[in-house]
Amino acid sequence: MNWSRLKARLLAAGRVRLSGEPADCFVERSRAGPSAGSGGSVFFSVGTGRIRRVRLSVDPASEIELVHLGGGRAEIRLDGEIFEGQLEPVALHCPRQAYITISEGCIFRCTYCPVPSQEARVKSPEEVAALVKRVLPHIDAISLTSGVVGSVEEDEQRVLEVVKRVVGHGKPVGVSIYPLENTPRRLHALGVAEVKFNLETATRSLFAEHCPGLDREALCRALRESVGLFGRNHVFSNVILGLGETDEEMEHCIEELCAAGVIPVIRPLTPTAGCSDYPRPSAARIEKINAVHERHLALAGLDPTEALTMCVACTGCDLVPGRDT
Ligand code: SF4
């Protein structure tokens, strides 16, 4: 089994059973991303120079075993095969990045997202600056995201204040928030290197169903404007795989994003919150859509290996053409 097939299998399962030596120092307990609020996750990777990585939730009931052999050396046991690699230390939220959620909580109620049910908490700019400083020697990038606490306007203001404090560290800064009119311009003017505005669903009708109160056209406008400001290969959009879209609908969405110069992040659904009874996409479907994704990126001349920040640089939760091949 090659890496991309193994990763598709692991993403479809989503979880591993940890055994072997104690691995607590490798377990990350995030309040953001697909495993927000869960019992923790680990990053298993293979390779040295060119790291290939997957993020997996820790679940004692998983049929996939991840054995920690000590000192971070680890192996995954799946269908009688053994895959050697390592557990990666996490900086903040993921390896090699300070990926920080500024407002934990949200006034919106997207069906698939566990964040609105968490207790709302807002980090001050001073708090974020101190967090970044603590991990600075261990990171390549600073990434910022935020739920929406109060209003979209208030939240953007908080993010802009944080950007001003962290942009001078000589690390690329990526930002993923819900955009207002001219948000890309304001972020670009402060020295942000990359942005991610998430379309979340493959189609307009799924967006209306799953993201009540959010404006898909505003997201599309922000993405288009961002490509002109930040450049190709530096603008991203998450699209969840498994919300009921057909393969053709997902391909159409990927094609449109790529044609606009945006790198799609195709995120297999983690069934949680209002989507907890949805099935995870199968490994075969993840692989099939990955091939489509790879083809449209190539047709548009886009290269995910150029990404510096956020999910395309991390790759933990998705198959990323060019990085996982
Ligand atoms: S891919 Fe994105 S959401 Fe997943 S662990 Fe990495 S940075 Fe977090």
Boltz pocket constraint, residues with backbone or C-beta under 6 A from the ligand:
constraints:
  - pocket:
      binder: B
      contacts: [[A, 32], [A, 33], [A, 34], [A, 55], [A, 93], [A, 94], [A, 99], [A, 310], [A, 311], [A, 312], [A, 314], [A, 315], [A, 316], [A, 317], [A, 318]]
      max_distance: 6.0
